Amino acid sequence: MDEKSSYNHRLLIVLLMVMLFGVIVLQYVCPGSSDCQLLHIGSIFKSSSTGDASQYRTSDGKDGLTKDPYIAEDNALVRFVPRFNFTKADLSRAVDFNIKGDDVIVFLHIQKTGGTTFGRHLVRNIQLERPCECHAGQKKCTCLRPGKKETWLFSRFSTGWSCGLHADWTELTNCVPTRMDTHEAPKAPVPRRNYYYITILRDPVWRYLSEWRHVQRGATWKASLHVCDGHSPTLSELPSCYAGDDWSGCSLQEFMDCPYNLANNRQTRMLADLSLVGCYNMSAMSDEERWAVLLESAKRNLRGMAFFGLTEYQRKTQYLFERTFRLAFIAPFTQLNGTRAASVEVALDTQRRIRRLNRWDVELYEYARDLFLQRFQRARQQERRQARERRRQQEKRMLRGRLAARPSRPPRPTEGPHHHQPDGRTVIQSQLTQQRVEGGGETLDPEVLLPDWWDLEDNGTVEDYTDNVEQW
């Protein structure tokens, strides 16, 4: 009996220690009154049976329609089935970017797509002969070409919002050349620059929720100009969704109810040529016709961009950027799990309404994702072919070296370029042209026949990069 009591006593002490340890760990992970992302994520998301995907969890506990975009991207291509037929030019986006010449990268920054993180990588994390000069306390960096006082990057963190806050495609394509000509040191004649436009897209539902949370905390984009055809929209063309200084504290329902909310289908609008639909004049055509034109324009512009990435595929985004511009990042992108948008419990009906409000962005994103993954597949295939060719050349040189080191022998009388066998078959011998090496008696064979196994496929692999997802 004493033994049993002693055992129970020890067990109670162990349990108390485990509980104490758990409390300490919880306080470390979720200090003070701050939100604990770990607890939020655990209560909202449910892992799938395969462990490679998860979904929103609605407030009533049911699974939502839209998958969590912040999933491991390793198995994305395993499940990927191309839906669209793209041309070779659409898939091969290697550009002849010359940082020492007159080429300029223009970053079209769409709100809440992870563009802030990517923009910082452009100015702080690229291996350059002349790195950007970034000073503490300053948001902008100076990114100059080697040996010149000219910038090679037009972005928020290099030139500021020179064409307006979060300028769209319509604004940038009309504004950037003029700004560059007036800002750079005057030359005669003015250089003819090549502009390479890039952007980042994000899952529409998650981007929408992220923008709502940002606005809810008091953010506004009042400084946006929305210039189209030389003028900004009037108040009647683009009414405001709120009366005060900002829209802080607005509920998701209020955010969705505003018919003038530019968060709706923002990615489609910002990538399209608004001149095609009369800019912000909604009476020019029906709403359905207007958005159909904008969607096709956005798809066309996206195909023509030098590069675009997806927030949900950070490793592949980094890989394609480096391969497109032949620029390498110093440090690989890192992953930060969880965002404020991920901590929102979204009812199933609300998810459906968000998708309806952003139906054109949903279609654009599906199109962009298909193009993005096809480009990644093609780039990896090209890289493997190039790696095989390099190995072939290396092995060929090694084989030549081994044959050159062998002692030469005179050919037999029966040997020659063509030797006929008794059964009528002709064997073609390689004619060895023997050349004497200066200062020695060795001979070289300028042509070596490769063995049959030379062109067999191999399992070449390339190390991928680590994940990086913006946390705001």
N, C-alpha and C positions, 0 to 999 in steps of 0.2 A: 504493500500500500504506500509506504514511504517512497519506494522507487517510482511509482506511478505519479505521485504528487510532485516529486522532483522533476520528472520528465515534463509534466504539464507546466510547471513553473518556468522551465527553460524554454519551452515552446512559446509561452506567452511573452517572454523577454525578446525572443527572435522576431515575433510578429510586431511588437512595439517598435523595435529597431527598424524593421522594414517600412513601417508606416512613417516613422520619423524621416527616414531617408527619402521616401516618396514626397513628403511635404517640402523638404529642402530642394529637391529637384524641381518640383512644380514652381516654387518661388523663384528659382533661378531662370526657368524658361519663361514664366509670366510674372515679372517683377511688378510690385506695386499694383496700380489700378489699370495698367496698360492692357490693351486687348491681347489675348493669347491666340495667335494665329493657329497654333497647333490644335487647340480645342475647337476653334471655329471650323477648321478644315475637317476635323474628325467628326463633327456633328452634321456637316453639310454633305460631304462626299461619301460615296460608297464605292469601294473597289470592285471592278468587274471580276467575273470568275476567272478570266485569263490573266488578270493582274496588269494589263497594258492599257486600260482605259477606265475612266470613271465618268459619272454624270453629276449634274446638279442634283441636289436633293431638295425637293420642294418643302414648303412649310408644313404640309400635311403628311410628309414622310414618303411620298411617292417619288419615283424616279422621273427626272425631267427629260425633255427632248434633246437638249443640246449637250454634247459631251464637254467635259472640262478640257479646255485647250492646253492647260499646263500638264500634259502627260509626257511620259518618256517617248521620245521620237525615234528610238532605235527600230521599232517594228513598223514604222509608218509605211515604208515601201513594201513590206510583206503583204499588207492589206490593200495597197494602192492599185486601183485598176483605172487606167487613163480613160477619160470620157471625151476629150476633145482632140481633134487632129490639128496639130501645129506644123508649120513649115520648118525646114531646116534652119532658116534664118531666125525664126522665132526662138528656137531652142539653143542655138549657138550664139552666146552673147559675149564672147571674148572681144573686147574693144582695144583699140590701139591707143591707150591712154598714155600721154607723154607729159609727165609732171614738170619737165624742164622746158616744155614748149608753151603752147597757148591753150591747153586743154583745162577745162574747169568741171569739177563734180558739183552738181546742184542737188541739195537734199530737200525734197518736198516732205515736210514734217506734218503728218496728220495727228491730231490730238488723240492721246491715250492709246497709242499703238506701240509704245516702247521706244519711240523716237528719241526721247531724251537720253536714254542709256546708249543707244546706237550712235547718237550725235557725239557723245563724249568719247566713244571709242575712236571716232574719226579724227579727233584732235589730240587725243592723249595716248592712243594705243596702237599706232601704226609705225612700222619700221620705215623711217625716212632718212634720206641723206641730210636733210635739214628739218628736224622735228619742229612741230608747232610750239610756239612760245606761250606757255600758260602761266599766269601769275596768280598767286593766292589772293582770294578776295575779289577776283574779276571773273565774270561769266564768259567773256570772250577770250579767245586765243588768237595769236597771229600766226597764220599758216602761209609762209612764203615759199616760192620756188627756189631751188638751189641757184645762188648767184644772181637772183632778181628780187626786186621789191614788188612782186606781184603775187596775188593769192591764187591757189589752185582749188580752193574749196569755198563754195557759197552755201553757208548753213548758219543756223542760229548761233553756234558756238564759235564761228570764225568771222562772219560779217554782220552778225546780229539779224534782227528782223528788218532787213533793208527794204523789202518789198511788202511790208505789213506783217502783222502777227499771224502766223500760220497761213501764209499765202498759199493759194491753191494753184493748180496747173495753169488756169487761165491767167492769173496774175503773174506767176513766175516767168512764163514763156514770153510775156510782153515786157516785163520789168527788168529781168536779170541782165540782158545785153546792154541796156542803157546804163544801169547802175555800174556795171563793170567798166564801161568806157569812161564814165565820169569819175569813178573812184580811183582807178589805176593811174599811174604816172602817164601824162600825155605822150603819145608817140605819133610819128608821122611816117608811114600811114598807120591807122589804127589796126592792130592785129586782128586777124580773122580767127576767133576762138571757136573751139569745139566744146559744146556743152553736153555733159552726160548727166541725165536726170536719174535720180534714185529715190526710193521711198520704202517705207515699211507698212505692211497691212496687218490687221488683227481680226480674229473671229468677231463678227459683228455684234453678237449678243453681249459678249464680255467687254468689248470696247464701249458699247452703249452704257452698260452698268458702271463701268469705270468712269465715264464722263459724267454720269449722274452724280456719283459720289464726289467727284471733283467739284462740280457746281454746287452741290449741297454744302460743301465746306466754304463756299464764298468765292470760288474762282469765276472769273468772267473773261470773255475775249472781246471786250469793247474796242480794243485797239485794232482789231481786224478791219481791213479796208474793204474787202470784197469788191475790188475794182474789176469791172468788166466793160469792154468797149469804151474805155477811157473815163468811166465815171463809177461812183459807188451807188448802191441802191438807195432809193428814197425810203422814208419811214413807212409809207404805204406799201411799198414792194417787199420790205423786210421788217415787219413789226417786231417789237420786243415781247418776250414771254413774261416779263416781270416789270413792275412799276418802279421799284426802288433802285438802290445802287447795285444790288446783286440779287441773286436768287438763292441765297443761303437758307438752309433748312427746308428746302422744297422736298416733298415726298416723291417717291418714284411714280405714283399715280399722277401727280401734278406735272411731273417732267414729261410723261407720255401724253398728257392731254393737250399740251400746247401744239397747235397745228403749224406754228412757224418755227418750231425747234430745229435748228440746223444740225443737231445731233442725229436726227433721222437721216439715214443713208448718207452720212457725212463722207464716207470714203469714195462713194460713187461720184458725188458732186465735186469733191476736191480733185479728182483725177480726170474729170471730163472737161471738154471745151464748152463753157457756158454760152459762148457767142452763138452756138448752134440753136439754142432754144430761147433767144432773146434775153439772155442774162437772167435777172431776177424778176422779169415781167411775166407773171403767171398767166396773164390773159392771152399770151401769144399762141398757146395751143393747149389742148387738154392735158390734165395731169398724167394720164397713162402714156400718152404720146410723148410728152416731155421727158419722162423718166426712161422710156425705152430708148430715146435718142441719146440721153446722157449715159446710159449703161453701155451702149455700143461704143460711144466715144471714149469712155473710161477703159474699156477692154483694149481698144486700139492703142491708146496712149500707154497703157501698161505693157503691152507687147513691145512697143517701140522704145521703152526706157532701157537704159544701159543695164540697170539692175533693180530688182526689188526683192525684199526679204519678207518673211512671215514671223511674227512674234512667237508663234507656237513651234517653230523649227529653227531655234537659234544656232545649233551646230551647223545645219545646212546653210543657213543664212551667211554665217561667217565663211564657210567653205566657198560658196558661190561668189561672194564679194572678192575674196582673195584671188580666185581663179579668173574672174572677169577683168579686174584692174591690175593684176599681177602685183598686188600690194599685200604684205603680210602683217598680221597683228602681232604685237610683242607678246602679249599674254592671251591665252584662250579665254573666251567668254565664260563667265561663271554663273551658276544657277542660284537664284534666290526664290525659294518656294513660298508661294502664297502672296496674294494681293488683297487690297481692301475690297475689291469687287468680288473676290472669292469668298468673303465672309458674309455675303448677302444671301439671306434665304429668299428664294424666288418661287412663288407659287406657279403651278403648271399653267394656269390660264394666263398669268402675267408673262411667262416665257413665250407663249404663243403670240401674245400681242406684240411683244418686242420684236419677234421675228417678222410679223406682218408689217410693223412700222418700218422695218429695215429690210424689206424683201429684196430691194435692188442691191443692197450691200451684201446680202446673203448670196445672191446669184453671182455677184462680182467676186466674192471671196472663194466660192467653189471653183470658179473659172481660174482665179489666180493660183489657188492651191494646186490645181491640176497642172498648170503651166510650170509652176515652181518645182514640183516633184519630177516632172518630165525633164526639166533642165538639169536637175541634180543627177538623175539617172544617166543622162547623156554625158555630162561632165565626168562622172566616175568611170564610165566606159572608155571615154577618150583618155583619161589618165592611166587606166590599166593598159591600154594599147601602147601608149607612150613608154610606160615602164617596161613592157615586154620588149619593145624595140631597143631600148637602152641596154637591156640585158643581152639581147642578141648581138648587138655591136660589141659589147664588152667580151662576151664569150668568143666571138669571132676573132678579136684581137689576141686573146689568150691562146686560141688554137693556132693562129698564125705564128705566134711566138714559139710555141712548142715544136711546130714542124720546122721552123727555121733553125732550131737548135740541133736537129737530127743531122748526122753525116750523110752527105749526098752519095749516090751510087750511079754508075753509068746505066743507061737503059739497055734492056735485053734486045737482041736482034729482032725478036718477034714483036716487040712492043712498038706502038705507034699510035697516032691519033685514032685510027680505026682498026680494030682487031676482030676478025670474023671467026665465030665459033663454028664447030662442025655442024651444028643443027641449024645454021643459017642466021642466028641472032648476031647483031652487031653491038659490040661493046665500045662506047666512046670513052676514051681515056682523056684525062685532063693533061693538056700539053704544058709541061713545066718549063717555064722560061727561067733559066738559071742566071742569076746576076751575082757577080762577085762583089762582096762587101769590101769597101775601101779599108785597106790595112789588115785584111784577114782572108781566110779561105772558106768562109761560110757561104751558103747559097740560100736565097729566099724564094719562096713560092708565092707569087702575087695573087693567085686565085686558089681558094680552098673550098672544096665541096663540103657543104654542111651535112651532118648526119640526118637520118630520117626523123628523129625525135625532136628536131630543132623547133618546129612550128607547133608543137603540141600545146594545148591550153594549160595554163597554170592557175593556181588559186592566189593570185596577187592580192594583197590587202593593203589598205591605206588607213592609218590611224585617224580616227575622227576626233572632233573637238568636244569639249564639255559643254553642258547646257548653260544658257543664260537667259533668264526671263526678268524683265524689269519689275521692281517692286516700288510702288509709289505711295 
